[in-house]
Amino acid sequence: MMVPFVRKHIELAAPDVVVLMGPLICQSLLDAPSLSVARGSWHKLSERPTLAIFPPAFLMQDPSAKRAAWHDLLMLKSRLDT
């Protein structure tokens, strides 16, 4: 229901990169079956590079996912530096 509004907001804000945090938003905007499947690679959303990452609350519940989250943040940093 909110997907068209979020997409329009992204278009209006025109960010260089879109970062999606959490399973619900990733499933809704990327049509991914789960956040675990969507994270770790770049996607396109409104013709903008998009990265799905674990939300902080998940990392507090499952500290073993911090390594994967760090990898995602390094991917983001690399993209922003270029």
VMD Tcl script that draws the C-alpha trace (Angstrom):
set ca {
  {0.00 0.00 0.00}
  {2.85 2.43 0.80}
  {5.15 1.20 -1.97}
  {4.09 3.82 -4.58}
  {4.67 6.63 -2.06}
  {8.11 5.31 -1.12}
  {9.08 4.94 -4.77}
  {7.92 8.50 -5.52}
  {9.81 9.84 -2.52}
  {12.99 8.14 -3.73}
  {12.51 9.69 -7.17}
  {11.95 13.16 -5.69}
  {14.88 12.94 -3.27}
  {17.15 11.65 -6.06}
  {19.77 10.04 -3.79}
  {23.02 8.72 -5.22}
  {22.47 5.40 -3.42}
  {19.45 3.82 -1.73}
  {20.02 1.71 1.39}
  {17.17 -0.52 2.50}
  {17.17 -1.82 6.06}
  {14.89 -4.62 7.07}
  {13.04 -7.55 5.56}
  {9.66 -5.91 4.96}
  {10.96 -3.01 2.88}
  {13.28 -5.31 0.91}
  {10.48 -7.74 0.13}
  {8.17 -4.89 -0.88}
  {10.53 -2.82 -3.02}
  {12.91 -5.43 -4.39}
  {10.45 -8.31 -4.72}
  {13.02 -10.45 -2.91}
  {11.85 -13.53 -1.03}
  {13.89 -12.50 2.02}
  {16.44 -10.00 3.25}
  {19.08 -12.75 3.43}
  {18.68 -13.34 -0.30}
  {18.64 -9.63 -1.21}
  {21.64 -8.51 0.86}
  {25.21 -8.83 -0.34}
  {24.63 -7.57 -3.87}
  {23.58 -4.38 -5.60}
  {20.09 -3.94 -7.01}
  {18.33 -1.18 -8.98}
  {15.40 0.78 -7.57}
  {14.08 3.70 -9.60}
  {17.26 3.46 -11.67}
  {19.38 4.04 -8.56}
  {21.90 1.62 -7.06}
  {20.29 -0.03 -4.06}
  {21.79 -2.07 -1.25}
  {19.80 -4.15 1.23}
  {21.37 -4.49 4.67}
  {20.47 -5.97 8.04}
  {18.81 -3.54 10.46}
  {20.61 -2.79 13.76}
  {17.91 -4.57 15.82}
  {18.62 -7.82 13.94}
  {22.35 -7.48 14.59}
  {21.66 -7.10 18.30}
  {19.60 -10.30 18.26}
  {22.06 -12.24 16.11}
  {25.63 -11.00 16.61}
  {26.95 -13.65 14.21}
  {25.45 -11.60 11.34}
  {27.78 -8.68 12.09}
  {30.45 -10.00 9.74}
  {28.00 -9.99 6.83}
  {26.76 -6.52 7.84}
  {30.33 -5.22 7.88}
  {30.86 -6.59 4.38}
  {27.71 -4.76 3.24}
  {28.93 -1.49 4.77}
  {32.29 -1.87 3.04}
  {30.44 -2.38 -0.27}
  {28.51 0.82 0.41}
  {31.68 2.75 1.27}
  {33.39 1.54 -1.88}
  {30.43 2.64 -4.02}
  {30.29 6.07 -2.38}
  {34.03 6.61 -2.81}
  {33.82 6.12 -6.59}
}
mol new
graphics top color blue
foreach p $ca { graphics top sphere $p radius 0.5 }
foreach p [lrange $ca 0 end-1] q [lrange $ca 1 end] { graphics top cylinder $p $q radius 0.2 }
display resetview
